[in-house]
Amino acid sequence: MIYRFDILTSTNDEACGSQYKQGDVIVAESQTAGRGQRGHVWESGKGQNLTLSAILEPTFLPPTEQFLLSEVIALAVADTLASYSIKTKIKWTNDIYVGDKKIAGILIEHKLQGNTIGRTIAGIGLNVNQTSFSADLPNPTSMAIEQTTEFERDEVLERLQECIMRRYKQLQNGERVTLQSDYHTMLYRLDEKHLYALADGSTFFGTIRGVEPTGALKVEMQNGDLRTFMFKEIEFLLKN
């Protein structure tokens, strides 16, 4: 089911409620404390975009394979946009980009249940009809900007929910290789040389060569060595 709210602190917070089950989606017109990756705040114009959380209960999946859920959600958002003829890439770990501009962000949170993942809450912010953004945002875009038309948000929401469950069904059916291959193919900057920063502030030119099943990013260094980086260990620099 889809549950709609005018205002929430965060759809991810609301989705923690035990009344919500697998497949349910929580949508808010506005959030007072919407969260993004790396502790950032997710900004969205009220009534213009989609801010939501999708609930999954992957009790068949051990925590060591949790990155598959990031792949499921990122691919589902990309699938949704592709259905509107908007070509995207997935910026590791799961931002969705059109060219070098961000159209959607994803924040995934898990709750463990013994030795498995009891609940996954996938927070998604998708820019739909917003065409004017805060100057503090470095590179935003939206569906309306890309296609120069407004979209029916309820239709986009329903399509997104369908795409999430379709990709999740692949995971339930054990199609891990397909999900990993599709995610790899969609990687932003794959096999391209770009500038990156490390946690200590130093920078280097590297080439993304893929992602490990654990979610570690594989980067070929300038000397030819292949290194892996986990979340927060490497930062994309968008202006070379």
Buried (B, 14 or more C-beta within 10 A) or exposed (E): EBBEBEEBEBBBBBBBEEEBEBBBBBBBBBBEEBBBBEEEEBBBBEEBBBBBBBBBBBEEBEEEBBBBBBBBBBBBBBBBBBEBEBEBBBBBBBBBBBEBBBBBBBBBBBEEEEEBBEBBBBBBBBBBBBBEBEEEEEBBBBBBBBEEEEBEBEEBBBBBBBBBBEBBEBBEEEBBEBBBEBBBEBBBBBEEEBBBEEEEEEEBBBBBBBBEEEBBBBBBEEEEEEBBBEBEEBBBEBEE
